[in-house]
Amino acid sequence: MTKVISLSDNAYGRIKSIKAESESFSDVVIRLTEKKIKKPITDFFGKWPGGTEELNRIERILKEDRKKFKTRDIHELLS
C-alpha cells in the first residue's frame, strides 16, 4: 500500500541528500526511524584488545582527571 505525504522543500532536500542511489525514499525513512537495539554491557566483557598494563594506565589517568574536576566547576561553566 502506498501513502502520499507532504514534505516541506527543506525536509525533502534533507532526505534526498542522505538517500543512497539504490535507495527509495521509503527505504530512507525506514532506515532513519529504525530502532537501534542496544547490546547489554555484558556483551562487551572480555573484549578489551589491549593489555592489563595499558588498561591500568588509562584507569589512573581517569582517576587523576576526576580528582581535578569539581562539581563547582560545572556550575561555573554553565553560568
For each residue, the residues with C-beta under 8 A, 3 or more apart:
1:
2:
3:
4:
5:
6:
7: 11 12 15
8: 11 12
9: 12 13
10: 13 14
11: 7 8 14 15
12: 7 8 9 15 16
13: 9 10 16 17
14: 10 11 17 18
15: 7 11 12 18 19 25 28 29
16: 12 13 19 25
17: 13 14
18: 14 15 28 32
19: 15 16 23 25 27 28
20: 23 28
21:
22:
23: 19 20 27 28 31
24: 27 28
25: 15 16 19 28 29
26: 29 30
27: 19 23 24 30 31
28: 15 18 19 20 23 24 25 31 32
29: 15 25 26 32 33
30: 26 27 33 34
31: 23 27 28 34
32: 18 28 29
33: 29 30
34: 30 31
35:
36:
37:
38:
39: 43 44
40: 43
41: 44 45
42: 45
43: 39 40
44: 39 41 47
45: 41 42
46:
47: 44
48: 55
49:
50: 54 55
51: 54 55
52: 55 56
53: 56 57
54: 50 51 57 58
55: 48 50 51 52 58 59
56: 52 53 59 60
57: 53 54 60 61
58: 54 55 61 62
59: 55 56 62 63
60: 56 57 63 64
61: 57 58 64 65
62: 58 59 65 66
63: 59 60 66 67
64: 60 61 67 68
65: 61 62 68 69
66: 62 63 69
67: 63 64
68: 64 65
69: 65 66 73
70: 73 74
71: 74 75
72: 75 76
73: 69 70 76 77
74: 70 71 77 78
75: 71 72 78 79
76: 72 73 79
77: 73 74
78: 74 75
79: 75 76
